[in-house]
Amino acid sequence: MSHYHLYAIGNALVDTEYEVSDALLQTMGVSKRHMTLIDTPQRAELLHHVQGLHARRTGGGSAGNTVVALAQLGGKAFYSCRVADDELGAYYSQDLQANGVATNLNHTRPQPGQTGSCMVLVTPDAERSMCTFLGATSQLDASALHPHDIAKSRIYYMEGYLAASPTGLQAAVQGRQIAMTHQVQTALTLSDVSMINFCRAGLEAMIGEGLDYLFANEEEAQTWCGTTDLEAIIGQLSQLARTLCLTRGPKGSIVVQGAQRSDIPAVPTQAVDTNGAGDMFAGAFLFGITHGHSPEASAALANRAAAAVVGQHGNRLSTAQAQAIYADFQRL
């Protein structure tokens, strides 16, 4: 009997989201649609540019969003991460607890320092551009792992952003080895084009000899494969995992299992903010898979949940929203 439907490891980041113009984004020197790592002086400079703008604060981090999504839908999740002994760290830990996610933070006292944070800059076209200050999560290491809980989980999920951190990468790969030893399925999200361009070796280490589930959006897939040809991309990426989930925004998603391909149509929505859409897709898909739904049905549920996130500001849904989406889905 599995103790958790999903065990994930990733960066603990508190998101602060701002609505900005393309002109301001350009003035700030931020790369549109992508994630950029920043240090303390860069963070101070960027904050100066958004001074006076309305800010929304939420728990974040890619895998953090995914485990919260799964828990909100009714699943059981565990999250390994690292925060500092500061106000943001307490906020992040309490946010996981409030969403019903178990975590190593309940068992370890955080060290002094600054908890990681992410400035999310949303332009009028709904695209999100992220500036990430890693802070304490840059020291995430294998001490955050709970091997006993990995062994009792259905799926072990890794965030591709950890490819940028030597200790985080080592922890992710170590957790993957524990999972495989105990016949726990493995999953990875490629996370961002910047990870593929600059940290590909780390992503390849997480993929190892193959995964059970691989998540990528179309731009990440094109960058990984060096082509825009969809058939070539599917052929290449499907060699890396038993199940490939390729998200394509308003074009829906594609699920590939061996020679079987399913195109799942998108749910029409007026896009407001794409922040968290891919994380929500992964969380809802993995919830579906661990609750008796087929990969096609799980992707249909994930498309619905991702559309709801895109149709509002913020990287997450409320538990009530998530459960209403699942209830509607079950009535189909």
LOVO-189294 format. One record per residue: residue in one letter; x, y, z of N, C-alpha, C in turn; residue number from 0. Coordinates in steps of 0.2 Angstrom, whole numbers, always signed. Layout:
A  X  Y  Z  X  Y  Z  X  Y  Z  NUM
...
END
This chain:
M  +4  -6  +0  +0  +0  +0  +4  +6  +0  0
S  +3  +11  -5  +8  +17  -5  +5  +22  +0  1
H  +10  +25  +3  +9  +30  +8  +8  +37  +5  2
Y  +11  +38  -1  +10  +44  -4  +9  +43  -12  3
H  +5  +47  -15  +4  +46  -22  +10  +49  -25  4
L  +12  +55  -23  +18  +58  -26  +23  +61  -21  5
Y  +29  +59  -22  +35  +62  -18  +39  +66  -23  6
A  +40  +72  -21  +44  +77  -26  +49  +80  -22  7
I  +54  +82  -26  +60  +86  -23  +61  +92  -28  8
G  +62  +98  -25  +63  +104  -29  +64  +110  -25  9
N  +64  +116  -28  +66  +122  -25  +60  +125  -21  10
A  +61  +127  -15  +56  +131  -11  +57  +138  -12  11
L  +52  +141  -16  +52  +148  -18  +46  +151  -16  12
V  +46  +157  -13  +40  +161  -12  +40  +166  -18  13
D  +34  +165  -22  +33  +169  -28  +30  +176  -26  14
T  +32  +181  -29  +29  +188  -29  +28  +190  -36  15
E  +22  +191  -38  +20  +192  -45  +18  +199  -46  16
Y  +20  +202  -51  +19  +209  -53  +16  +209  -60  17
E  +11  +213  -62  +9  +215  -69  +13  +220  -71  18
V  +17  +219  -77  +21  +224  -80  +20  +225  -87  19
S  +22  +231  -90  +22  +232  -97  +28  +228  -101  20
D  +27  +227  -107  +33  +225  -111  +39  +230  -110  21
A  +37  +236  -111  +42  +241  -110  +46  +241  -104  22
L  +43  +240  -98  +46  +239  -92  +50  +233  -91  23
L  +48  +228  -94  +52  +221  -94  +58  +222  -98  24
Q  +58  +226  -103  +64  +227  -107  +69  +232  -103  25
T  +66  +237  -100  +70  +242  -96  +74  +238  -91  26
M  +70  +233  -88  +73  +229  -82  +78  +224  -85  27
G  +78  +223  -92  +83  +218  -94  +82  +211  -93  28
V  +75  +209  -92  +73  +203  -91  +71  +199  -97  29
S  +74  +193  -98  +72  +188  -103  +65  +186  -103  30
K  +61  +188  -108  +54  +186  -108  +53  +179  -109  31
R  +48  +176  -105  +45  +169  -105  +50  +164  -101  32
H  +56  +166  -99  +61  +162  -97  +62  +163  -89  33
M  +66  +159  -86  +68  +160  -79  +76  +162  -80  34
T  +77  +167  -76  +84  +169  -75  +86  +169  -68  35
L  +92  +166  -66  +94  +166  -59  +97  +173  -58  36
I  +96  +176  -52  +98  +182  -50  +102  +182  -43  37
D  +106  +187  -42  +109  +187  -35  +106  +193  -31  38
T  +109  +194  -25  +106  +199  -21  +106  +206  -24  39
P  +112  +208  -27  +112  +215  -30  +107  +216  -36  40
Q  +106  +211  -40  +102  +211  -45  +95  +211  -43  41
R  +93  +207  -38  +87  +207  -35  +85  +214  -32  42
A  +89  +217  -29  +88  +224  -26  +86  +229  -32  43
E  +90  +228  -37  +89  +233  -43  +82  +231  -46  44
L  +80  +225  -47  +74  +223  -50  +68  +226  -46  45
L  +69  +225  -39  +64  +227  -35  +63  +235  -35  46
H  +68  +238  -36  +67  +246  -37  +63  +247  -43  47
H  +63  +243  -48  +59  +245  -54  +52  +244  -53  48
V  +50  +239  -49  +43  +237  -48  +40  +241  -41  49
Q  +44  +245  -38  +42  +248  -32  +35  +252  -34  50
G  +31  +251  -29  +24  +254  -30  +19  +250  -34  51
L  +21  +245  -37  +16  +241  -41  +13  +236  -36  52
H  +7  +234  -38  +3  +229  -34  +7  +222  -34  53
A  +8  +219  -29  +11  +213  -28  +7  +207  -25  54
R  +7  +201  -28  +3  +196  -25  +9  +190  -23  55
R  +8  +188  -17  +13  +183  -14  +10  +177  -13  56
T  +13  +171  -15  +11  +165  -15  +16  +160  -14  57
G  +15  +154  -11  +20  +149  -11  +21  +147  -18  58
G  +28  +145  -20  +29  +143  -27  +34  +138  -28  59
G  +38  +138  -33  +43  +133  -34  +39  +128  -39  60
S  +42  +126  -44  +39  +122  -49  +36  +115  -46  61
A  +40  +111  -43  +38  +105  -40  +33  +106  -34  62
G  +35  +112  -30  +30  +114  -25  +23  +115  -28  63
N  +22  +119  -33  +16  +120  -36  +13  +113  -38  64
T  +17  +108  -41  +14  +102  -43  +11  +98  -37  65
V  +15  +97  -32  +13  +93  -26  +6  +97  -23  66
V  +6  +103  -23  +0  +107  -20  -6  +105  -24  67
A  -5  +105  -31  -10  +104  -36  -13  +97  -34  68
L  -9  +92  -34  -11  +85  -33  -14  +85  -26  69
A  -12  +88  -21  -15  +88  -14  -22  +91  -14  70
Q  -23  +97  -18  -29  +100  -18  -34  +96  -22  71
L  -32  +92  -26  -37  +87  -30  -39  +81  -26  72
G  -35  +80  -20  -37  +75  -16  -32  +69  -15  73
G  -26  +71  -18  -20  +66  -17  -16  +67  -11  74
K  -12  +62  -9  -7  +63  -4  +0  +64  -7  75
A  +3  +69  -4  +10  +71  -7  +15  +73  -2  76
F  +21  +72  -3  +27  +74  +1  +32  +78  -3  77
Y  +34  +83  +0  +39  +88  -4  +45  +89  +0  78
S  +51  +87  -3  +58  +88  +0  +60  +95  -3  79
C  +62  +99  +2  +65  +106  +0  +69  +109  +5  80
R  +71  +115  +4  +75  +119  +10  +73  +126  +10  81
V  +72  +129  +16  +70  +136  +17  +75  +138  +23  82
A  +75  +145  +24  +79  +148  +29  +75  +149  +35  83
D  +78  +151  +41  +75  +153  +47  +73  +160  +46  84
D  +68  +162  +42  +66  +169  +41  +58  +169  +40  85
E  +56  +175  +39  +48  +175  +38  +46  +172  +32  86
L  +50  +172  +27  +47  +169  +20  +48  +161  +21  87
G  +53  +159  +25  +53  +152  +26  +47  +149  +30  88
A  +45  +153  +36  +39  +151  +40  +33  +151  +35  89
Y  +33  +156  +31  +27  +157  +26  +26  +151  +22  90
Y  +32  +149  +19  +32  +143  +14  +30  +137  +18  91
S  +33  +135  +23  +32  +129  +27  +24  +129  +29  92
Q  +21  +134  +31  +14  +135  +33  +10  +134  +27  93
D  +12  +136  +22  +8  +136  +16  +7  +128  +13  94
L  +13  +125  +14  +13  +118  +12  +8  +114  +17  95
Q  +9  +115  +23  +4  +112  +28  -3  +114  +27  96
A  -4  +120  +25  -11  +122  +24  -14  +119  +18  97
N  -10  +117  +14  -13  +113  +8  -12  +105  +8  98
G  -10  +103  +14  -10  +96  +16  -5  +92  +13  99
V  +1  +96  +12  +7  +92  +9  +12  +91  +15  100
A  +14  +85  +15  +19  +83  +20  +26  +85  +18  101
T  +30  +87  +22  +37  +89  +20  +42  +88  +25  102
N  +48  +88  +23  +54  +87  +28  +55  +93  +32  103
L  +52  +99  +30  +52  +105  +34  +49  +104  +41  104
N  +45  +99  +42  +42  +98  +48  +46  +94  +53  105
H  +52  +92  +50  +57  +87  +54  +64  +90  +55  106
T  +65  +96  +52  +71  +99  +53  +71  +107  +54  107
R  +75  +109  +58  +75  +116  +60  +79  +120  +55  108
P  +76  +125  +51  +80  +128  +46  +86  +132  +49  109
Q  +91  +133  +44  +97  +137  +46  +96  +144  +45  110
P  +100  +149  +48  +99  +156  +46  +101  +157  +39  111
G  +98  +163  +36  +99  +164  +29  +93  +167  +26  112
Q  +92  +167  +20  +87  +170  +16  +83  +164  +12  113
T  +77  +164  +13  +73  +159  +9  +73  +161  +2  114
G  +73  +156  -3  +72  +158  -10  +66  +161  -12  115
S  +67  +166  -17  +61  +169  -19  +61  +170  -27  116
C  +55  +171  -30  +55  +172  -37  +50  +178  -39  117
M  +53  +183  -42  +49  +188  -45  +46  +186  -52  118
V  +40  +186  -52  +36  +184  -58  +33  +190  -61  119
L  +35  +191  -67  +33  +197  -71  +29  +195  -76  120
V  +22  +197  -76  +17  +195  -81  +16  +201  -85  121
T  +16  +200  -92  +15  +205  -97  +8  +205  -99  122
P  +5  +210  -103  -2  +210  -105  -4  +204  -109  123
D  +1  +201  -113  +0  +195  -117  +0  +188  -113  124
A  -1  +189  -106  -1  +183  -101  +5  +179  -100  125
E  +11  +181  -104  +17  +178  -103  +20  +179  -96  126
R  +23  +174  -93  +27  +176  -87  +34  +175  -88  127
S  +38  +180  -85  +45  +180  -85  +48  +180  -78  128
M  +52  +175  -76  +54  +174  -69  +61  +176  -68  129
C  +62  +179  -62  +69  +181  -59  +69  +178  -53  130
T  +74  +173  -52  +74  +168  -46  +80  +169  -42  131
F  +79  +171  -36  +84  +171  -31  +84  +165  -27  132
L  +89  +161  -27  +89  +154  -24  +89  +154  -17  133
G  +93  +159  -14  +94  +159  -7  +96  +152  -4  134
A  +92  +150  +1  +93  +144  +5  +92  +138  +1  135
T  +88  +138  -4  +87  +132  -8  +93  +130  -13  136
S  +98  +135  -13  +104  +133  -17  +108  +128  -13  137
Q  +107  +127  -6  +110  +122  -2  +106  +116  -1  138
L  +101  +115  -5  +97  +109  -5  +101  +103  -6  139
D  +101  +98  -2  +105  +92  -3  +102  +86  +0  140
A  +105  +80  +0  +102  +74  +1  +99  +74  +8  141
S  +101  +78  +13  +98  +78  +20  +91  +79  +20  142
A  +88  +82  +14  +81  +84  +14  +77  +78  +12  143
L  +81  +72  +9  +77  +66  +7  +75  +62  +13  144
H  +69  +59  +12  +66  +54  +17  +66  +48  +13  145
P  +71  +44  +13  +71  +37  +10  +65  +33  +11  146
H  +63  +32  +17  +57  +28  +19  +51  +30  +16  147
D  +50  +37  +15  +44  +39  +12  +44  +39  +4  148
I  +50  +40  +1  +51  +38  -6  +49  +31  -7  149
A  +51  +26  -3  +50  +19  -4  +43  +18  -4  150
K  +39  +22  +0  +32  +20  +0  +27  +25  -4  151
S  +30  +28  -9  +27  +32  -14  +25  +29  -20  152
R  +20  +31  -24  +19  +29  -30  +23  +31  -36  153
I  +25  +38  -35  +29  +41  -40  +34  +46  -37  154
Y  +40  +46  -39  +45  +51  -37  +46  +56  -43  155
Y  +45  +62  -41  +45  +68  -46  +51  +72  -45  156
M  +55  +74  -50  +60  +79  -50  +59  +85  -54  157
E  +61  +90  -51  +60  +97  -54  +67  +98  -58  158
G  +66  +100  -65  +72  +101  -69  +76  +107  -67  159
Y  +74  +111  -63  +78  +117  -61  +83  +115  -56  160
L  +83  +109  -53  +88  +107  -49  +95  +105  -53  161
A  +94  +105  -59  +100  +104  -63  +105  +109  -62  162
A  +103  +115  -60  +107  +121  -59  +111  +121  -53  163
S  +109  +116  -48  +112  +116  -42  +116  +109  -41  164
P  +123  +109  -40  +126  +103  -39  +124  +99  -33  165
T  +122  +102  -27  +120  +98  -22  +112  +96  -23  166
G  +108  +100  -26  +101  +98  -27  +101  +93  -32  167
L  +105  +93  -37  +105  +88  -43  +107  +81  -40  168
Q  +112  +81  -35  +115  +75  -32  +109  +72  -28  169
A  +105  +77  -24  +100  +74  -20  +94  +71  -25  170
A  +93  +75  -30  +87  +72  -35  +89  +65  -37  171
V  +95  +65  -40  +98  +58  -42  +98  +53  -37  172
Q  +100  +54  -31  +100  +50  -26  +93  +47  -24  173
G  +88  +52  -24  +81  +50  -23  +79  +46  -28  174
R  +81  +47  -34  +79  +43  -40  +81  +36  -39  175
Q  +87  +35  -37  +90  +28  -36  +86  +24  -31  176
I  +84  +28  -25  +80  +25  -20  +74  +23  -23  177
A  +71  +27  -27  +64  +26  -30  +65  +19  -34  178
M  +70  +19  -38  +70  +13  -43  +72  +7  -39  179
T  +75  +7  -33  +77  +1  -29  +70  -2  -27  180
H  +65  +3  -25  +59  +1  -22  +53  +0  -27  181
Q  +55  +0  -34  +50  +0  -39  +45  +5  -39  182
V  +47  +11  -37  +43  +17  -37  +44  +21  -44  183
Q  +39  +23  -47  +39  +26  -54  +43  +33  -53  184
T  +46  +35  -59  +50  +41  -59  +47  +46  -64  185
A  +48  +52  -62  +45  +57  -67  +50  +64  -66  186
L  +50  +67  -72  +54  +73  -72  +51  +78  -76  187
T  +51  +85  -75  +49  +90  -79  +55  +94  -81  188
L  +56  +95  -88  +62  +99  -90  +62  +106  -88  189
S  +57  +109  -85  +56  +115  -82  +57  +121  -86  190
D  +62  +122  -90  +63  +129  -93  +69  +128  -98  191
V  +68  +132  -104  +73  +132  -109  +80  +133  -106  192
S  +81  +138  -101  +87  +140  -99  +91  +134  -96  193
M  +87  +129  -93  +90  +123  -90  +93  +119  -95  194
I  +89  +118  -101  +92  +114  -106  +98  +117  -110  195
N  +98  +124  -110  +103  +127  -114  +110  +127  -109  196
F  +109  +128  -103  +115  +128  -98  +116  +123  -94  197
C  +111  +118  -93  +112  +113  -88  +110  +106  -90  198
R  +111  +105  -97  +108  +99  -100  +111  +93  -97  199
A  +117  +93  -95  +121  +87  -92  +117  +85  -86  200
G  +115  +90  -82  +111  +88  -75  +104  +85  -77  201
L  +101  +88  -82  +95  +85  -84  +96  +78  -86  202
E  +101  +76  -90  +102  +70  -92  +104  +65  -87  203
A  +107  +68  -81  +108  +63  -76  +102  +61  -72  204
M  +97  +66  -72  +90  +65  -69  +86  +60  -73  205
I  +87  +60  -80  +84  +55  -84  +87  +48  -84  206
G  +94  +48  -83  +97  +42  -82  +96  +37  -88  207
E  +94  +31  -86  +92  +26  -92  +85  +26  -94  208
G  +81  +31  -91  +74  +32  -93  +70  +33  -88  209
L  +64  +36  -89  +59  +38  -84  +53  +34  -85  210
D  +48  +35  -81  +41  +33  -82  +37  +39  -85  211
Y  +39  +45  -83  +35  +51  -85  +40  +56  -86  212
L  +39  +60  -92  +43  +66  -94  +38  +71  -96  213
F  +39  +77  -93  +34  +83  -95  +39  +88  -98  214
A  +36  +91  -103  +39  +96  -107  +34  +101  -110  215
N  +35  +107  -111  +31  +111  -115  +35  +111  -122  216
E  +31  +114  -127  +33  +114  -134  +40  +117  -135  217
E  +41  +123  -132  +47  +126  -133  +53  +123  -130  218
E  +52  +120  -124  +57  +116  -121  +59  +109  -125  219
A  +54  +106  -128  +55  +100  -132  +59  +102  -139  220
Q  +57  +108  -142  +60  +110  -148  +68  +112  -146  221
T  +69  +115  -140  +76  +116  -138  +80  +110  -137  222
W  +77  +105  -133  +80  +99  -132  +82  +95  -138  223
C  +77  +95  -143  +78  +91  -149  +82  +95  -155  224
G  +82  +101  -154  +85  +105  -159  +82  +105  -166  225
T  +75  +105  -165  +71  +105  -171  +64  +107  -169  226
T  +60  +110  -174  +53  +112  -173  +48  +106  -176  227
D  +51  +101  -179  +47  +96  -182  +44  +91  -177  228
L  +37  +92  -176  +34  +88  -171  +35  +81  -171  229
E  +35  +78  -176  +36  +70  -177  +43  +68  -174  230
A  +48  +72  -176  +55  +71  -174  +55  +72  -167  231
I  +52  +77  -164  +52  +78  -157  +49  +73  -153  232
I  +43  +70  -155  +40  +65  -152  +44  +59  -152  233
G  +47  +57  -158  +51  +51  -159  +57  +52  -154  234
Q  +60  +57  -153  +66  +58  -149  +65  +58  -141  235
L  +60  +62  -139  +58  +62  -132  +55  +56  -130  236
S  +51  +52  -134  +48  +46  -131  +53  +41  -130  237
Q  +59  +42  -132  +64  +37  -130  +66  +38  -123  238
L  +65  +43  -120  +67  +45  -113  +63  +43  -108  239
A  +56  +41  -110  +51  +39  -104  +46  +35  -107  240
R  +43  +31  -103  +38  +27  -105  +31  +31  -107  241
T  +30  +36  -103  +25  +41  -105  +28  +48  -106  242
L  +27  +51  -112  +29  +58  -113  +22  +62  -113  243
C  +23  +68  -109  +17  +73  -109  +20  +79  -112  244
L  +18  +81  -118  +20  +87  -121  +14  +92  -121  245
T  +15  +98  -118  +10  +103  -117  +11  +108  -123  246
R  +6  +111  -126  +6  +115  -131  +2  +121  -131  247
G  +0  +123  -125  -4  +129  -123  -11  +128  -127  248
P  -13  +133  -131  -19  +133  -134  -21  +127  -138  249
K  -15  +124  -140  -16  +118  -145  -17  +111  -141  250
G  -17  +112  -134  -19  +106  -130  -12  +102  -128  251
S  -13  +96  -127  -7  +92  -125  -7  +85  -129  252
I  -1  +82  -129  +0  +76  -133  +3  +71  -127  253
V  +0  +65  -127  +2  +60  -123  +5  +54  -127  254
V  +11  +52  -126  +14  +47  -130  +16  +41  -126  255
Q  +14  +35  -128  +16  +29  -124  +18  +24  -129  256
G  +25  +23  -130  +27  +19  -136  +25  +21  -142  257
A  +21  +17  -146  +19  +19  -153  +12  +22  -152  258
Q  +9  +23  -146  +2  +26  -146  +3  +33  -144  259
R  +0  +37  -148  -1  +44  -147  -8  +47  -146  260
S  -9  +51  -141  -16  +54  -140  -15  +61  -140  261
D  -19  +65  -144  -19  +72  -144  -25  +74  -140  262
I  -24  +78  -135  -30  +80  -130  -31  +87  -131  263
P  -37  +89  -134  -38  +96  -135  -38  +101  -129  264
A  -36  +107  -130  -36  +112  -125  -43  +114  -123  265
V  -44  +116  -116  -50  +119  -114  -50  +126  -116  266
P  -54  +129  -120  -54  +136  -122  -54  +141  -115  267
T  -50  +146  -115  -49  +150  -110  -46  +157  -112  268
Q  -48  +162  -109  -45  +169  -110  -39  +169  -106  269
A  -33  +169  -109  -27  +168  -105  -25  +175  -102  270
V  -24  +175  -95  -22  +181  -91  -15  +180  -89  271
D  -13  +174  -87  -6  +173  -83  -4  +166  -84  272
T  +1  +164  -88  +3  +158  -89  +7  +155  -83  273
N  +9  +159  -78  +13  +156  -72  +10  +150  -69  274
G  +13  +145  -68  +11  +139  -65  +7  +134  -69  275
A  +6  +136  -75  +2  +131  -80  +5  +124  -80  276
G  +11  +124  -82  +14  +118  -83  +15  +114  -76  277
D  +16  +117  -71  +16  +114  -64  +9  +111  -63  278
M  +4  +115  -64  -3  +112  -63  -5  +106  -67  279
F  -2  +107  -74  -4  +101  -78  -1  +95  -75  280
A  +6  +95  -73  +9  +89  -70  +6  +86  -64  281
G  +4  +91  -60  +0  +89  -54  -6  +85  -55  282
A  -10  +88  -59  -17  +85  -61  -16  +79  -65  283
F  -11  +79  -69  -10  +72  -73  -8  +67  -68  284
L  -3  +68  -64  -1  +63  -59  -6  +61  -54  285
F  -11  +66  -52  -16  +64  -48  -21  +59  -52  286
G  -22  +61  -58  -26  +56  -62  -24  +49  -63  287
I  -17  +49  -64  -14  +42  -65  -14  +38  -59  288
T  -13  +42  -53  -13  +38  -47  -20  +37  -44  289
H  -25  +39  -48  -32  +38  -45  -36  +34  -50  290
G  -33  +30  -54  -36  +25  -58  -39  +28  -65  291
H  -36  +34  -67  -38  +36  -74  -33  +35  -79  292
S  -35  +34  -85  -31  +32  -91  -26  +39  -92  293
P  -20  +38  -95  -16  +43  -97  -20  +49  -101  294
E  -25  +47  -106  -29  +51  -110  -33  +55  -105  295
A  -37  +52  -101  -41  +55  -96  -38  +60  -91  296
S  -32  +57  -89  -28  +61  -84  -25  +68  -88  297
A  -24  +67  -94  -22  +73  -98  -28  +78  -99  298
A  -33  +75  -100  -39  +79  -101  -41  +83  -94  299
L  -40  +80  -89  -41  +83  -82  -36  +89  -81  300
A  -29  +87  -83  -24  +92  -83  -25  +98  -87  301
N  -27  +97  -93  -29  +103  -98  -34  +107  -94  302
R  -39  +104  -91  -44  +108  -88  -41  +112  -82  303
A  -37  +109  -78  -34  +113  -72  -29  +118  -74  304
A  -25  +116  -80  -21  +121  -82  -24  +127  -85  305
A  -30  +126  -89  -34  +132  -92  -36  +136  -86  306
A  -38  +133  -80  -41  +137  -75  -35  +142  -72  307
V  -29  +139  -72  -24  +143  -69  -22  +149  -74  308
V  -22  +147  -80  -20  +152  -85  -26  +158  -86  309
G  -32  +156  -84  -37  +161  -84  -38  +166  -78  310
Q  -33  +165  -74  -33  +170  -68  -26  +172  -66  311
H  -25  +177  -62  -18  +179  -60  -16  +174  -54  312
G  -10  +172  -54  -7  +168  -49  -6  +161  -51  313
N  -1  +158  -48  +2  +151  -50  -2  +145  -47  314
R  -7  +146  -43  -11  +141  -40  -18  +142  -40  315
L  -22  +137  -40  -29  +137  -39  -31  +136  -31  316
S  -37  +138  -29  -39  +136  -22  -41  +129  -22  317
T  -41  +126  -16  -43  +119  -15  -50  +118  -18  318
A  -55  +123  -17  -62  +123  -19  -62  +123  -26  319
Q  -58  +127  -30  -58  +127  -37  -55  +121  -40  320
A  -50  +118  -37  -47  +111  -40  -52  +106  -39  321
Q  -56  +106  -33  -60  +100  -32  -67  +101  -36  322
A  -69  +107  -38  -74  +108  -42  -73  +106  -49  323
I  -66  +107  -51  -64  +105  -58  -64  +97  -59  324
Y  -62  +94  -53  -62  +87  -53  -69  +84  -53  325
A  -73  +87  -49  -80  +85  -49  -84  +86  -56  326
D  -83  +91  -59  -85  +92  -66  -83  +87  -71  327
F  -76  +86  -70  -73  +81  -74  -76  +74  -74  328
Q  -77  +72  -67  -80  +65  -66  -87  +65  -69  329
R  -91  +70  -70  -97  +70  -72  -98  +69  -80  330
L  -92  +70  -83  -92  +69  -90  -93  +62  -93  331
END
